[in-house]
Structure formats: C-alpha cells, structure tokens
Amino acid sequence: MALKVELKPGERFILGDSVITNDKQRTRLFIEGHAPILREKDILRPEDADTPCKKIYLLVQMMYLSARPQDQHEIYFNLVHELIAAAPSMTFHIAEINNNILTDSYYKALKATQAMIAYEESLLSNAKRSAGL
C-alpha cells in the first residue's frame, strides 16, 4: 500500500537522502517503497537541538535517515545515560525509545522522542514557574 503525502505550496520533505521541495501549488504524492520519509514539520535542524531531549531527537532522526544507524548508537546511549542521571522521570520515555531503536523501528522512536520533548517542555515550564514564585 502506498503512502499518501499531501504537500502545501513550498513544503519540503526528505525522501531517502534527498530533500524534495514542492512548487507553488498543493500536491498529492503516492510513495511506494521502503525509503525513509520525513516531513518538514518533523525535521529538526542541528542548530535547533538546544535541549537534551532535542539532541536525542536529532540523533534518532539521523539514525532513521541513515543507511548505517548503528553509527549513532554510541553517542545516543551516552546522551541517554546523562539524561536519566539528571532527570530519572524520563526513564519511561527512554525505555520506549530504546525498544523501538533496538527493533529497528526508527520512525516509531522519533514519535516517542517527540512525546519526550513535550514532557521535557512541561518540566522546564514548571521549573520556570517555580523559580518565579
């Protein structure tokens, strides 16, 4: 079954190791195959990885798009150990991400990492609010 991707004017996405940019009109594509696909809204640029969880997302994204995802495993697991030491409440999220990585389900790992980033944002927001009291 083909994946249906609808693109807004000017929207970009990654297909395999290529960046594809839509022209000036809405487009619908049907993609068959097994190449990694990542929509623009899910792409994190290195300069935007400004928190520990976003750095982990960037590494998982690199794994998903790479022909050799294991090349990023050592850096990923080092960051994960640091994160768990600093914020043990992240353990549940990390366990889910790890399970997806270890079963080569990198897209699912990306989605789980997005949930972890949302949790991180709530922790940071609570900390800022508490500091302001």
A tleap script that builds the chain and sets N, CA, C and O, in Angstrom:
source leaprc.protein.ff14SB
mol = sequence {
  NMET ALA LEU LYS VAL GLU LEU LYS PRO GLY
  GLU ARG PHE ILE LEU GLY ASP SER VAL ILE
  THR ASN ASP LYS GLN ARG THR ARG LEU PHE
  ILE GLU GLY HIE ALA PRO ILE LEU ARG GLU
  LYS ASP ILE LEU ARG PRO GLU ASP ALA ASP
  THR PRO CYS LYS LYS ILE TYR LEU LEU VAL
  GLN MET MET TYR LEU SER ALA ARG PRO GLN
  ASP GLN HIE GLU ILE TYR PHE ASN LEU VAL
  HIE GLU LEU ILE ALA ALA ALA PRO SER MET
  THR PHE HIE ILE ALA GLU ILE ASN ASN ASN
  ILE LEU THR ASP SER TYR TYR LYS ALA LEU
  LYS ALA THR GLN ALA MET ILE ALA TYR GLU
  GLU SER LEU LEU SER ASN ALA LYS ARG SER
  ALA GLY CLEU
}
set mol.1.N position { 0.836 -1.173 0.000 }
set mol.1.CA position { 0.000 0.000 0.000 }
set mol.1.C position { 0.888 1.247 0.000 }
set mol.1.O position { 1.856 1.321 0.757 }
set mol.2.N position { 0.568 2.196 -0.825 }
set mol.2.CA position { 1.357 3.414 -0.967 }
set mol.2.C position { 1.061 4.393 0.157 }
set mol.2.O position { -0.052 4.450 0.680 }
set mol.3.N position { 2.085 5.162 0.516 }
set mol.3.CA position { 1.934 6.237 1.483 }
set mol.3.C position { 1.480 7.480 0.733 }
set mol.3.O position { 2.094 7.867 -0.261 }
set mol.4.N position { 0.409 8.107 1.204 }
set mol.4.CA position { -0.081 9.328 0.578 }
set mol.4.C position { 0.472 10.520 1.346 }
set mol.4.O position { 0.301 10.623 2.561 }
set mol.5.N position { 1.137 11.419 0.628 }
set mol.5.CA position { 1.709 12.620 1.222 }
set mol.5.C position { 1.110 13.820 0.498 }
set mol.5.O position { 1.224 13.945 -0.721 }
set mol.6.N position { 0.476 14.692 1.261 }
set mol.6.CA position { -0.066 15.925 0.686 }
set mol.6.C position { 0.825 17.075 1.119 }
set mol.6.O position { 1.097 17.257 2.306 }
set mol.7.N position { 1.270 17.842 0.149 }
set mol.7.CA position { 2.207 18.928 0.412 }
set mol.7.C position { 1.578 20.282 0.139 }
set mol.7.O position { 0.869 20.473 -0.850 }
set mol.8.N position { 1.851 21.208 1.031 }
set mol.8.CA position { 1.431 22.586 0.836 }
set mol.8.C position { 2.413 23.241 -0.135 }
set mol.8.O position { 3.503 22.715 -0.359 }
set mol.9.N position { 2.041 24.372 -0.708 }
set mol.9.CA position { 2.978 25.084 -1.580 }
set mol.9.C position { 4.280 25.404 -0.839 }
set mol.9.O position { 4.256 25.963 0.258 }
set mol.10.N position { 5.399 25.050 -1.440 }
set mol.10.CA position { 6.708 25.325 -0.857 }
set mol.10.C position { 7.146 24.372 0.231 }
set mol.10.O position { 8.269 24.487 0.722 }
set mol.11.N position { 6.300 23.432 0.627 }
set mol.11.CA position { 6.657 22.497 1.699 }
set mol.11.C position { 7.729 21.532 1.209 }
set mol.11.O position { 7.778 21.157 0.038 }
set mol.12.N position { 8.588 21.144 2.153 }
set mol.12.CA position { 9.676 20.216 1.826 }
set mol.12.C position { 9.534 18.941 2.635 }
set mol.12.O position { 8.881 18.909 3.679 }
set mol.13.N position { 10.165 17.886 2.123 }
set mol.13.CA position { 10.274 16.652 2.889 }
set mol.13.C position { 11.515 15.911 2.443 }
set mol.13.O position { 12.055 16.159 1.365 }
set mol.14.N position { 11.959 14.998 3.291 }
set mol.14.CA position { 13.129 14.177 2.973 }
set mol.14.C position { 12.624 12.821 2.532 }
set mol.14.O position { 11.776 12.216 3.187 }
set mol.15.N position { 13.148 12.355 1.427 }
set mol.15.CA position { 12.861 11.018 0.905 }
set mol.15.C position { 14.201 10.353 0.695 }
set mol.15.O position { 14.943 10.702 -0.223 }
set mol.16.N position { 14.511 9.385 1.554 }
set mol.16.CA position { 15.834 8.757 1.490 }
set mol.16.C position { 16.883 9.777 1.870 }
set mol.16.O position { 16.853 10.332 2.968 }
set mol.17.N position { 17.814 10.024 0.958 }
set mol.17.CA position { 18.841 11.030 1.234 }
set mol.17.C position { 18.653 12.279 0.371 }
set mol.17.O position { 19.597 13.034 0.139 }
set mol.18.N position { 17.424 12.483 -0.099 }
set mol.18.CA position { 17.110 13.641 -0.941 }
set mol.18.C position { 16.085 14.546 -0.256 }
set mol.18.O position { 15.174 14.074 0.424 }
set mol.19.N position { 16.254 15.853 -0.449 }
set mol.19.CA position { 15.269 16.825 0.014 }
set mol.19.C position { 14.429 17.216 -1.191 }
set mol.19.O position { 14.957 17.622 -2.226 }
set mol.20.N position { 13.121 17.089 -1.046 }
set mol.20.CA position { 12.191 17.401 -2.132 }
set mol.20.C position { 11.370 18.607 -1.702 }
set mol.20.O position { 10.825 18.643 -0.599 }
set mol.21.N position { 11.288 19.601 -2.593 }
set mol.21.CA position { 10.531 20.824 -2.314 }
set mol.21.C position { 9.377 20.923 -3.292 }
set mol.21.O position { 9.558 20.810 -4.504 }
set mol.22.N position { 8.190 21.136 -2.748 }
set mol.22.CA position { 7.001 21.305 -3.568 }
set mol.22.C position { 7.039 22.675 -4.252 }
set mol.22.O position { 7.636 23.621 -3.737 }
set mol.23.N position { 6.401 22.765 -5.405 }
set mol.23.CA position { 6.316 24.014 -6.152 }
set mol.23.C position { 5.276 24.930 -5.509 }
set mol.23.O position { 5.094 24.886 -4.292 }
set mol.24.N position { 4.607 25.736 -6.280 }
set mol.24.CA position { 3.716 26.767 -5.755 }
set mol.24.C position { 2.268 26.337 -5.587 }
set mol.24.O position { 1.412 27.164 -5.275 }
set mol.25.N position { 1.985 25.064 -5.788 }
set mol.25.CA position { 0.605 24.614 -5.607 }
set mol.25.C position { 0.566 23.355 -4.759 }
set mol.25.O position { 1.559 22.639 -4.632 }
set mol.26.N position { -0.577 23.105 -4.193 }
set mol.26.CA position { -0.787 21.916 -3.370 }
set mol.26.C position { -0.563 20.673 -4.231 }
set mol.26.O position { -0.955 20.633 -5.397 }
set mol.27.N position { 0.075 19.656 -3.637 }
set mol.27.CA position { 0.401 18.447 -4.380 }
set mol.27.C position { 0.094 17.224 -3.531 }
set mol.27.O position { 0.253 17.250 -2.311 }
set mol.28.N position { -0.341 16.165 -4.174 }
set mol.28.CA position { -0.557 14.881 -3.503 }
set mol.28.C position { 0.339 13.858 -4.196 }
set mol.28.O position { 0.289 13.690 -5.414 }
set mol.29.N position { 1.160 13.178 -3.393 }
set mol.29.CA position { 2.058 12.149 -3.912 }
set mol.29.C position { 1.701 10.805 -3.281 }
set mol.29.O position { 1.272 10.744 -2.129 }
set mol.30.N position { 1.880 9.751 -4.034 }
set mol.30.CA position { 1.735 8.398 -3.520 }
set mol.30.C position { 3.102 7.747 -3.640 }
set mol.30.O position { 3.647 7.619 -4.736 }
set mol.31.N position { 3.646 7.341 -2.516 }
set mol.31.CA position { 5.011 6.830 -2.481 }
set mol.31.C position { 4.985 5.365 -2.067 }
set mol.31.O position { 4.409 5.006 -1.040 }
set mol.32.N position { 5.612 4.534 -2.875 }
set mol.32.CA position { 5.739 3.116 -2.564 }
set mol.32.C position { 7.210 2.800 -2.369 }
set mol.32.O position { 8.063 3.364 -3.053 }
set mol.33.N position { 7.508 1.918 -1.455 }
set mol.33.CA position { 8.889 1.528 -1.211 }
set mol.33.C position { 9.221 1.623 0.262 }
set mol.33.O position { 8.340 1.787 1.106 }
set mol.34.N position { 10.502 1.518 0.555 }
set mol.34.CA position { 10.938 1.444 1.945 }
set mol.34.C position { 11.935 2.532 2.321 }
set mol.34.O position { 12.585 2.417 3.359 }
set mol.35.N position { 12.079 3.567 1.531 }
set mol.35.CA position { 12.987 4.662 1.859 }
set mol.35.C position { 12.415 5.474 3.020 }
set mol.35.O position { 11.199 5.643 3.115 }
set mol.36.N position { 13.270 5.974 3.893 }
set mol.36.CA position { 12.768 6.813 4.988 }
set mol.36.C position { 12.192 8.119 4.437 }
set mol.36.O position { 12.748 8.729 3.524 }
set mol.37.N position { 11.078 8.521 5.009 }
set mol.37.CA position { 10.383 9.747 4.609 }
set mol.37.C position { 10.156 10.580 5.863 }
set mol.37.O position { 9.675 10.078 6.879 }
set mol.38.N position { 10.511 11.858 5.778 }
set mol.38.CA position { 10.347 12.744 6.927 }
set mol.38.C position { 9.831 14.089 6.440 }
set mol.38.O position { 10.480 14.769 5.645 }
set mol.39.N position { 8.656 14.460 6.928 }
set mol.39.CA position { 8.047 15.738 6.543 }
set mol.39.C position { 8.771 16.895 7.213 }
set mol.39.O position { 9.411 16.731 8.251 }
set mol.40.N position { 8.658 18.057 6.606 }
set mol.40.CA position { 9.347 19.246 7.107 }
set mol.40.C position { 9.016 19.533 8.569 }
set mol.40.O position { 9.897 19.925 9.333 }
set mol.41.N position { 7.769 19.344 8.964 }
set mol.41.CA position { 7.370 19.645 10.347 }
set mol.41.C position { 8.046 18.720 11.358 }
set mol.41.O position { 8.117 19.053 12.541 }
set mol.42.N position { 8.539 17.572 10.915 }
set mol.42.CA position { 9.183 16.613 11.807 }
set mol.42.C position { 10.704 16.677 11.748 }
set mol.42.O position { 11.383 15.953 12.477 }
set mol.43.N position { 11.245 17.537 10.889 }
set mol.43.CA position { 12.696 17.647 10.737 }
set mol.43.C position { 13.241 18.631 11.768 }
set mol.43.O position { 12.757 19.757 11.885 }
set mol.44.N position { 14.244 18.195 12.504 }
set mol.44.CA position { 14.919 19.065 13.465 }
set mol.44.C position { 16.309 19.375 12.909 }
set mol.44.O position { 17.082 18.466 12.608 }
set mol.45.N position { 16.616 20.655 12.777 }
set mol.45.CA position { 17.934 21.080 12.311 }
set mol.45.C position { 18.903 21.068 13.484 }
set mol.45.O position { 18.493 21.333 14.614 }
set mol.46.N position { 20.168 20.769 13.248 }
set mol.46.CA position { 21.147 20.706 14.350 }
set mol.46.C position { 21.169 21.975 15.206 }
set mol.46.O position { 21.303 21.883 16.426 }
set mol.47.N position { 21.040 23.147 14.598 }
set mol.47.CA position { 21.095 24.386 15.369 }
set mol.47.C position { 19.876 24.568 16.268 }
set mol.47.O position { 19.899 25.406 17.169 }
set mol.48.N position { 18.809 23.796 16.038 }
set mol.48.CA position { 17.614 23.882 16.877 }
set mol.48.C position { 17.586 22.841 17.995 }
set mol.48.O position { 16.654 22.820 18.799 }
set mol.49.N position { 18.591 21.988 18.049 }
set mol.49.CA position { 18.671 20.957 19.095 }
set mol.49.C position { 19.305 21.588 20.333 }
set mol.49.O position { 20.482 21.370 20.621 }
set mol.50.N position { 18.499 22.381 21.069 }
set mol.50.CA position { 19.021 23.185 22.165 }
set mol.50.C position { 18.657 22.668 23.558 }
set mol.50.O position { 18.874 23.365 24.550 }
set mol.51.N position { 18.115 21.472 23.642 }
set mol.51.CA position { 17.837 20.845 24.933 }
set mol.51.C position { 18.308 19.385 24.850 }
set mol.51.O position { 18.501 18.863 23.752 }
set mol.52.N position { 18.493 18.732 25.986 }
set mol.52.CA position { 18.928 17.318 25.939 }
set mol.52.C position { 17.983 16.424 25.123 }
set mol.52.O position { 18.450 15.581 24.356 }
set mol.53.N position { 16.671 16.595 25.277 }
set mol.53.CA position { 15.730 15.736 24.543 }
set mol.53.C position { 15.735 16.032 23.048 }
set mol.53.O position { 15.558 15.127 22.233 }
set mol.54.N position { 15.934 17.282 22.692 }
set mol.54.CA position { 16.023 17.626 21.264 }
set mol.54.C position { 17.300 17.067 20.653 }
set mol.54.O position { 17.310 16.682 19.484 }
set mol.55.N position { 18.376 17.019 21.431 }
set mol.55.CA position { 19.620 16.407 20.943 }
set mol.55.C position { 19.407 14.914 20.701 }
set mol.55.O position { 19.918 14.354 19.730 }
set mol.56.N position { 18.659 14.285 21.579 }
set mol.56.CA position { 18.340 12.865 21.391 }
set mol.56.C position { 17.467 12.695 20.154 }
set mol.56.O position { 17.685 11.771 19.370 }
set mol.57.N position { 16.483 13.573 19.966 }
set mol.57.CA position { 15.637 13.519 18.772 }
set mol.57.C position { 16.501 13.631 17.512 }
set mol.57.O position { 16.308 12.884 16.554 }
set mol.58.N position { 17.451 14.565 17.519 }
set mol.58.CA position { 18.319 14.746 16.355 }
set mol.58.C position { 19.088 13.466 16.044 }
set mol.58.O position { 19.228 13.092 14.880 }
set mol.59.N position { 19.580 12.801 17.068 }
set mol.59.CA position { 20.299 11.540 16.842 }
set mol.59.C position { 19.376 10.444 16.305 }
set mol.59.O position { 19.758 9.691 15.410 }
set mol.60.N position { 18.167 10.357 16.852 }
set mol.60.CA position { 17.216 9.354 16.355 }
set mol.60.C position { 16.841 9.680 14.910 }
set mol.60.O position { 16.693 8.776 14.088 }
set mol.61.N position { 16.689 10.952 14.603 }
set mol.61.CA position { 16.410 11.366 13.228 }
set mol.61.C position { 17.552 10.943 12.301 }
set mol.61.O position { 17.311 10.451 11.199 }
set mol.62.N position { 18.783 11.134 12.749 }
set mol.62.CA position { 19.937 10.720 11.952 }
set mol.62.C position { 19.941 9.208 11.750 }
set mol.62.O position { 20.264 8.723 10.665 }
set mol.63.N position { 19.582 8.464 12.797 }
set mol.63.CA position { 19.504 7.002 12.673 }
set mol.63.C position { 18.453 6.613 11.647 }
set mol.63.O position { 18.695 5.757 10.797 }
set mol.64.N position { 17.282 7.245 11.727 }
set mol.64.CA position { 16.175 6.935 10.819 }
set mol.64.C position { 16.565 7.174 9.365 }
set mol.64.O position { 16.197 6.392 8.488 }
set mol.65.N position { 17.298 8.236 9.107 }
set mol.65.CA position { 17.638 8.597 7.735 }
set mol.65.C position { 18.905 7.912 7.226 }
set mol.65.O position { 19.201 7.971 6.033 }
set mol.66.N position { 19.645 7.273 8.107 }
set mol.66.CA position { 20.942 6.707 7.764 }
set mol.66.C position { 20.852 5.273 7.251 }
set mol.66.O position { 19.991 4.495 7.662 }
set mol.67.N position { 21.754 4.956 6.354 }
set mol.67.CA position { 21.891 3.562 5.912 }
set mol.67.C position { 22.600 2.738 6.986 }
set mol.67.O position { 22.480 1.513 7.009 }
set mol.68.N position { 23.339 3.406 7.875 }
set mol.68.CA position { 24.050 2.736 8.967 }
set mol.68.C position { 23.684 3.392 10.301 }
set mol.68.O position { 24.495 4.117 10.876 }
set mol.69.N position { 22.476 3.142 10.792 }
set mol.69.CA position { 22.025 3.801 12.028 }
set mol.69.C position { 22.883 3.481 13.243 }
set mol.69.O position { 22.966 4.284 14.173 }
set mol.70.N position { 23.508 2.338 13.244 }
set mol.70.CA position { 24.322 1.941 14.391 }
set mol.70.C position { 25.508 2.879 14.601 }
set mol.70.O position { 26.094 2.885 15.684 }
set mol.71.N position { 25.876 3.673 13.592 }
set mol.71.CA position { 26.972 4.629 13.744 }
set mol.71.C position { 26.654 5.696 14.793 }
set mol.71.O position { 27.574 6.276 15.371 }
set mol.72.N position { 25.384 5.964 15.047 }
set mol.72.CA position { 24.990 6.970 16.038 }
set mol.72.C position { 24.649 6.364 17.402 }
set mol.72.O position { 24.401 7.102 18.356 }
set mol.73.N position { 24.633 5.053 17.505 }
set mol.73.CA position { 24.193 4.411 18.744 }
set mol.73.C position { 25.036 4.807 19.958 }
set mol.73.O position { 24.481 5.080 21.022 }
set mol.74.N position { 26.342 4.844 19.823 }
set mol.74.CA position { 27.185 5.146 20.983 }
set mol.74.C position { 26.903 6.553 21.515 }
set mol.74.O position { 26.748 6.735 22.723 }
set mol.75.N position { 26.836 7.533 20.638 }
set mol.75.CA position { 26.545 8.907 21.063 }
set mol.75.C position { 25.154 8.967 21.691 }
set mol.75.O position { 24.957 9.608 22.723 }
set mol.76.N position { 24.193 8.295 21.058 }
set mol.76.CA position { 22.827 8.279 21.575 }
set mol.76.C position { 22.791 7.719 22.995 }
set mol.76.O position { 22.230 8.346 23.893 }
set mol.77.N position { 23.383 6.547 23.202 }
set mol.77.CA position { 23.305 5.918 24.522 }
set mol.77.C position { 24.067 6.712 25.581 }
set mol.77.O position { 23.677 6.695 26.749 }
set mol.78.N position { 25.140 7.405 25.207 }
set mol.78.CA position { 25.831 8.283 26.156 }
set mol.78.C position { 24.918 9.435 26.583 }
set mol.78.O position { 24.839 9.751 27.769 }
set mol.79.N position { 24.231 10.063 25.627 }
set mol.79.CA position { 23.298 11.149 25.954 }
set mol.79.C position { 22.152 10.650 26.827 }
set mol.79.O position { 21.729 11.337 27.757 }
set mol.80.N position { 21.658 9.472 26.530 }
set mol.80.CA position { 20.550 8.894 27.298 }
set mol.80.C position { 20.962 8.664 28.750 }
set mol.80.O position { 20.199 8.961 29.669 }
set mol.81.N position { 22.163 8.137 28.956 }
set mol.81.CA position { 22.638 7.906 30.328 }
set mol.81.C position { 22.740 9.229 31.091 }
set mol.81.O position { 22.364 9.304 32.261 }
set mol.82.N position { 23.246 10.266 30.429 }
set mol.82.CA position { 23.341 11.585 31.068 }
set mol.82.C position { 21.951 12.125 31.413 }
set mol.82.O position { 21.745 12.681 32.492 }
set mol.83.N position { 21.001 11.958 30.491 }
set mol.83.CA position { 19.646 12.457 30.716 }
set mol.83.C position { 18.977 11.752 31.889 }
set mol.83.O position { 18.357 12.398 32.733 }
set mol.84.N position { 19.099 10.443 31.942 }
set mol.84.CA position { 18.472 9.688 33.032 }
set mol.84.C position { 19.099 10.050 34.379 }
set mol.84.O position { 18.408 10.109 35.397 }
set mol.85.N position { 20.420 10.294 34.378 }
set mol.85.CA position { 21.079 10.703 35.627 }
set mol.85.C position { 20.558 12.061 36.099 }
set mol.85.O position { 20.409 12.291 37.299 }
set mol.86.N position { 20.282 12.957 35.150 }
set mol.86.CA position { 19.807 14.294 35.501 }
set mol.86.C position { 18.308 14.337 35.765 }
set mol.86.O position { 17.839 15.112 36.598 }
set mol.87.N position { 17.553 13.495 35.045 }
set mol.87.CA position { 16.088 13.519 35.168 }
set mol.87.C position { 15.554 12.087 35.125 }
set mol.87.O position { 15.123 11.620 34.070 }
set mol.88.N position { 15.578 11.389 36.258 }
set mol.88.CA position { 15.130 9.998 36.296 }
set mol.88.C position { 13.689 9.793 35.817 }
set mol.88.O position { 13.326 8.690 35.408 }
set mol.89.N position { 12.876 10.835 35.864 }
set mol.89.CA position { 11.486 10.691 35.415 }
set mol.89.C position { 11.385 10.466 33.902 }
set mol.89.O position { 10.309 10.150 33.395 }
set mol.90.N position { 12.478 10.623 33.195 }
set mol.90.CA position { 12.492 10.390 31.741 }
set mol.90.C position { 12.648 8.903 31.403 }
set mol.90.O position { 12.560 8.523 30.236 }
set mol.91.N position { 12.876 8.073 32.406 }
set mol.91.CA position { 13.177 6.658 32.169 }
set mol.91.C position { 12.104 5.963 31.337 }
set mol.91.O position { 12.433 5.183 30.443 }
set mol.92.N position { 10.835 6.227 31.610 }
set mol.92.CA position { 9.752 5.595 30.854 }
set mol.92.C position { 9.862 5.932 29.368 }
set mol.92.O position { 9.759 5.051 28.514 }
set mol.93.N position { 10.072 7.211 29.068 }
set mol.93.CA position { 10.186 7.638 27.673 }
set mol.93.C position { 11.404 6.990 27.002 }
set mol.93.O position { 11.323 6.506 25.873 }
set mol.94.N position { 12.516 6.991 27.712 }
set mol.94.CA position { 13.744 6.413 27.161 }
set mol.94.C position { 13.570 4.929 26.891 }
set mol.94.O position { 14.053 4.431 25.874 }
set mol.95.N position { 12.896 4.215 27.772 }
set mol.95.CA position { 12.678 2.778 27.575 }
set mol.95.C position { 11.893 2.527 26.289 }
set mol.95.O position { 12.217 1.612 25.532 }
set mol.96.N position { 10.872 3.330 26.045 }
set mol.96.CA position { 10.082 3.170 24.822 }
set mol.96.C position { 10.923 3.465 23.582 }
set mol.96.O position { 10.862 2.731 22.595 }
set mol.97.N position { 11.702 4.533 23.636 }
set mol.97.CA position { 12.565 4.885 22.501 }
set mol.97.C position { 13.592 3.781 22.261 }
set mol.97.O position { 13.792 3.354 21.124 }
set mol.98.N position { 14.240 3.321 23.323 }
set mol.98.CA position { 15.238 2.252 23.199 }
set mol.98.C position { 14.644 1.001 22.572 }
set mol.98.O position { 15.255 0.401 21.687 }
set mol.99.N position { 13.457 0.602 23.021 }
set mol.99.CA position { 12.821 -0.590 22.451 }
set mol.99.C position { 12.600 -0.427 20.954 }
set mol.99.O position { 12.808 -1.367 20.186 }
set mol.100.N position { 12.181 0.760 20.540 }
set mol.100.CA position { 11.974 0.998 19.108 }
set mol.100.C position { 13.291 0.975 18.337 }
set mol.100.O position { 13.357 0.445 17.228 }
set mol.101.N position { 14.337 1.550 18.925 }
set mol.101.CA position { 15.638 1.547 18.255 }
set mol.101.C position { 16.169 0.124 18.129 }
set mol.101.O position { 16.664 -0.270 17.073 }
set mol.102.N position { 16.066 -0.639 19.202 }
set mol.102.CA position { 16.612 -1.999 19.196 }
set mol.102.C position { 15.850 -2.943 18.272 }
set mol.102.O position { 16.361 -4.003 17.911 }
set mol.103.N position { 14.626 -2.564 17.885 }
set mol.103.CA position { 13.858 -3.373 16.929 }
set mol.103.C position { 13.841 -2.720 15.543 }
set mol.103.O position { 13.032 -3.087 14.690 }
set mol.104.N position { 14.735 -1.753 15.324 }
set mol.104.CA position { 14.854 -1.044 14.040 }
set mol.104.C position { 13.577 -0.320 13.638 }
set mol.104.O position { 13.295 -0.173 12.449 }
set mol.105.N position { 12.812 0.127 14.607 }
set mol.105.CA position { 11.590 0.895 14.354 }
set mol.105.C position { 11.902 2.376 14.604 }
set mol.105.O position { 11.396 2.980 15.549 }
set mol.106.N position { 12.732 2.935 13.749 }
set mol.106.CA position { 13.244 4.290 13.985 }
set mol.106.C position { 12.165 5.359 13.855 }
set mol.106.O position { 12.216 6.365 14.563 }
set mol.107.N position { 11.198 5.170 12.975 }
set mol.107.CA position { 10.128 6.163 12.860 }
set mol.107.C position { 9.297 6.194 14.151 }
set mol.107.O position { 8.936 7.267 14.635 }
set mol.108.N position { 9.000 5.020 14.699 }
set mol.108.CA position { 8.287 4.970 15.978 }
set mol.108.C position { 9.125 5.594 17.092 }
set mol.108.O position { 8.587 6.238 17.993 }
set mol.109.N position { 10.435 5.402 17.028 }
set mol.109.CA position { 11.328 6.014 18.017 }
set mol.109.C position { 11.268 7.540 17.914 }
set mol.109.O position { 11.298 8.234 18.930 }
set mol.110.N position { 11.183 8.061 16.684 }
set mol.110.CA position { 11.043 9.512 16.502 }
set mol.110.C position { 9.770 10.024 17.159 }
set mol.110.O position { 9.788 11.041 17.851 }
set mol.111.N position { 8.666 9.319 16.942 }
set mol.111.CA position { 7.389 9.737 17.524 }
set mol.111.C position { 7.452 9.683 19.053 }
set mol.111.O position { 6.930 10.571 19.727 }
set mol.112.N position { 8.079 8.656 19.592 }
set mol.112.CA position { 8.220 8.558 21.052 }
set mol.112.C position { 9.114 9.675 21.578 }
set mol.112.O position { 8.891 10.180 22.679 }
set mol.113.N position { 10.115 10.061 20.811 }
set mol.113.CA position { 11.001 11.142 21.225 }
set mol.113.C position { 10.261 12.476 21.201 }
set mol.113.O position { 10.537 13.343 22.030 }
set mol.114.N position { 9.333 12.655 20.272 }
set mol.114.CA position { 8.508 13.869 20.267 }
set mol.114.C position { 7.691 13.971 21.555 }
set mol.114.O position { 7.540 15.057 22.116 }
set mol.115.N position { 7.174 12.854 22.012 }
set mol.115.CA position { 6.419 12.850 23.279 }
set mol.115.C position { 7.340 13.205 24.447 }
set mol.115.O position { 6.928 13.896 25.379 }
set mol.116.N position { 8.579 12.733 24.393 }
set mol.116.CA position { 9.533 13.040 25.455 }
set mol.116.C position { 9.885 14.532 25.444 }
set mol.116.O position { 10.051 15.138 26.503 }
set mol.117.N position { 9.997 15.121 24.257 }
set mol.117.CA position { 10.275 16.561 24.161 }
set mol.117.C position { 9.122 17.359 24.778 }
set mol.117.O position { 9.355 18.348 25.473 }
set mol.118.N position { 7.898 16.938 24.529 }
set mol.118.CA position { 6.738 17.622 25.128 }
set mol.118.C position { 6.798 17.518 26.654 }
set mol.118.O position { 6.490 18.483 27.354 }
set mol.119.N position { 7.188 16.361 27.166 }
set mol.119.CA position { 7.325 16.183 28.620 }
set mol.119.C position { 8.437 17.079 29.159 }
set mol.119.O position { 8.282 17.706 30.207 }
set mol.120.N position { 9.548 17.138 28.444 }
set mol.120.CA position { 10.660 17.996 28.842 }
set mol.120.C position { 10.208 19.463 28.899 }
set mol.120.O position { 10.554 20.190 29.830 }
set mol.121.N position { 9.437 19.884 27.899 }
set mol.121.CA position { 8.941 21.265 27.876 }
set mol.121.C position { 8.053 21.557 29.077 }
set mol.121.O position { 8.108 22.650 29.642 }
set mol.122.N position { 7.230 20.578 29.473 }
set mol.122.CA position { 6.379 20.789 30.654 }
set mol.122.C position { 7.229 20.869 31.920 }
set mol.122.O position { 6.931 21.665 32.811 }
set mol.123.N position { 8.285 20.058 32.014 }
set mol.123.CA position { 9.184 20.135 33.178 }
set mol.123.C position { 9.873 21.498 33.243 }
set mol.123.O position { 9.951 22.113 34.306 }
set mol.124.N position { 10.372 21.964 32.095 }
set mol.124.CA position { 11.052 23.256 32.056 }
set mol.124.C position { 10.096 24.395 32.386 }
set mol.124.O position { 10.464 25.343 33.080 }
set mol.125.N position { 8.874 24.297 31.889 }
set mol.125.CA position { 7.868 25.318 32.169 }
set mol.125.C position { 7.549 25.366 33.660 }
set mol.125.O position { 7.450 26.444 34.246 }
set mol.126.N position { 7.388 24.192 34.270 }
set mol.126.CA position { 7.116 24.126 35.712 }
set mol.126.C position { 8.283 24.690 36.514 }
set mol.126.O position { 8.085 25.382 37.512 }
set mol.127.N position { 9.500 24.389 36.069 }
set mol.127.CA position { 10.680 24.891 36.782 }
set mol.127.C position { 10.760 26.409 36.702 }
set mol.127.O position { 11.101 27.063 37.687 }
set mol.128.N position { 10.452 26.971 35.546 }
set mol.128.CA position { 10.476 28.437 35.386 }
set mol.128.C position { 9.395 29.090 36.248 }
set mol.128.O position { 9.617 30.134 36.862 }
set mol.129.N position { 8.220 28.452 36.281 }
set mol.129.CA position { 7.134 28.979 37.093 }
set mol.129.C position { 7.500 28.937 38.575 }
set mol.129.O position { 7.229 29.886 39.309 }
set mol.130.N position { 8.111 27.845 39.013 }
set mol.130.CA position { 8.519 27.709 40.417 }
set mol.130.C position { 9.600 28.713 40.777 }
set mol.130.O position { 9.614 29.248 41.886 }
set mol.131.N position { 10.502 28.967 39.844 }
set mol.131.CA position { 11.581 29.926 40.109 }
set mol.131.C position { 11.046 31.335 40.257 }
set mol.131.O position { 11.642 32.163 40.946 }
set mol.132.N position { 9.909 31.613 39.603 }
set mol.132.CA position { 9.324 32.940 39.655 }
set mol.132.C position { 8.495 33.206 40.908 }
set mol.132.O position { 8.059 34.335 41.133 }
set mol.133.N position { 8.273 32.180 41.724 }
set mol.133.CA position { 7.453 32.358 42.939 }
set mol.133.C position { 8.157 33.150 44.002 }
set mol.133.O position { 7.597 33.380 45.074 }
savepdb mol mol.pdb
quit
